[in-house]
Amino acid sequence: MKNIGQTDKYLRLVIGLGIMAWGLYIHTMWGLLGLLPLFFMVLGWSPLYAVLGISTLKKKKN
């Protein structure tokens, strides 16, 4: 079940790319951690949100 909204996805994109760029800048493998926010952005699901019962998805109107 998805629990990440559009704004949250954009934020994860910026954070993920920023971490990766930082890793390239300082020549370290720590930049690979930037793949995690990108991975969960693509999935549209956050395990932390699931545990805490949080969802940033907008409610659909029927």
Backbone hydrogen bonds in HBPLUS format (Angstrom, degrees):
<---DONOR---> <-ACCEPTOR-->    atom                        ^
c    i                          cat <-CA-CA->   ^        H-A-AA   ^      H-
h    n   atom  resd res      DA  || num        DHA   H-A  angle D-A-AA Bond
n    s   type  num  typ     dist DA aas  dist angle  dist       angle   num
A0003-ASN N   A0044-GLY O   2.99 MM  41  6.36 146.1  2.10 146.5 157.0     1
A0056-THR N   A0003-ASN O   3.13 MM  53  5.99 165.3  2.15 130.8 131.8     2
A0004-ILE N   A0044-GLY O   3.27 MM  40  5.12 136.8  2.47 136.9 129.6     3
A0009-LYS N   A0005-GLY O   2.98 MM   4  6.25 145.2  2.10 146.3 156.6     4
A0010-TYR N   A0006-GLN O   3.08 MM   4  6.45 157.2  2.14 152.2 157.2     5
A0011-LEU N   A0007-THR O   3.01 MM   4  6.28 157.6  2.06 149.2 155.6     6
A0012-ARG N   A0008-ASP O   2.96 MM   4  6.19 157.2  2.01 146.7 152.5     7
A0013-LEU N   A0009-LYS O   2.94 MM   4  6.18 148.4  2.04 145.7 154.6     8
A0014-VAL N   A0010-TYR O   3.04 MM   4  6.33 163.4  2.07 152.5 155.2     9
A0015-ILE N   A0011-LEU O   2.95 MM   4  6.15 166.8  1.97 153.2 157.2    10
A0016-GLY N   A0012-ARG O   2.83 MM   4  5.79 164.9  1.85 145.8 151.0    11
A0017-LEU N   A0013-LEU O   2.97 MM   4  6.07 169.2  1.98 151.2 154.4    12
A0018-GLY N   A0014-VAL O   2.89 MM   4  5.93 148.7  1.99 141.1 150.7    13
A0019-ILE N   A0015-ILE O   2.91 MM   4  6.15 159.2  1.95 154.5 158.8    14
A0020-MET N   A0016-GLY O   3.05 MM   4  6.28 159.8  2.10 146.9 152.7    15
A0021-ALA N   A0017-LEU O   2.88 MM   4  6.04 156.9  1.94 146.2 152.5    16
A0022-TRP N   A0018-GLY O   2.91 MM   4  6.09 156.8  1.96 147.1 153.6    17
A0023-GLY N   A0019-ILE O   2.96 MM   4  6.20 156.6  2.02 146.5 152.6    18
A0024-LEU N   A0020-MET O   3.01 MM   4  6.32 152.3  2.09 146.3 153.4    19
A0025-TYR N   A0021-ALA O   2.87 MM   4  6.07 154.4  1.94 147.5 155.2    20
A0026-ILE N   A0022-TRP O   3.02 MM   4  6.29 156.6  2.08 154.0 158.2    21
A0028-THR N   A0023-GLY O   2.96 MM   5  5.19 165.2  1.98 148.1 152.7    22
A0027-HIS N   A0024-LEU O   3.27 MM   3  4.90 155.7  2.34  94.7 101.6    23
A0032-LEU N   A0029-MET O   2.95 MM   3  5.75 166.4  1.97 122.6 126.8    24
A0033-LEU N   A0030-TRP O   3.07 MM   3  5.78 163.4  2.10 118.1 123.0    25
A0034-GLY N   A0031-GLY O   3.01 MM   3  5.67 160.4  2.05 115.5 121.6    26
A0035-LEU N   A0032-LEU O   2.96 MM   3  5.61 166.1  1.98 117.6 122.2    27
A0036-LEU N   A0033-LEU O   3.13 MM   3  5.71 151.3  2.21 113.2 119.9    28
A0039-PHE N   A0035-LEU O   2.77 MM   4  5.91 152.2  1.84 151.6 159.4    29
A0040-PHE N   A0036-LEU O   3.06 MM   4  6.32 168.4  2.07 161.2 162.0    30
A0041-MET N   A0037-PRO O   2.89 MM   4  5.96 138.0  2.07 136.1 148.3    31
A0042-VAL N   A0038-LEU O   3.03 MM   4  6.27 157.0  2.08 147.3 151.5    32
A0043-LEU N   A0039-PHE O   3.06 MM   4  6.37 156.5  2.12 145.3 152.2    33
A0044-GLY N   A0040-PHE O   2.85 MM   4  5.85 142.4  1.99 137.0 146.8    34
A0050-ALA N   A0046-SER O   3.00 MM   4  6.25 153.1  2.07 147.5 155.4    35
A0051-VAL N   A0047-PRO O   3.03 MM   4  6.29 156.2  2.08 147.8 152.8    36
A0052-LEU N   A0048-LEU O   2.99 MM   4  6.21 159.0  2.04 150.7 156.6    37
A0053-GLY N   A0049-TYR O   2.78 MM   4  5.73 114.5  2.21 139.2 155.1    38
A0054-ILE N   A0049-TYR O   2.83 MM   5  4.72 154.3  1.90 139.7 142.8    39
A0053-GLY N   A0050-ALA O   3.37 MM   3  5.08 146.9  2.49  90.6 100.0    40
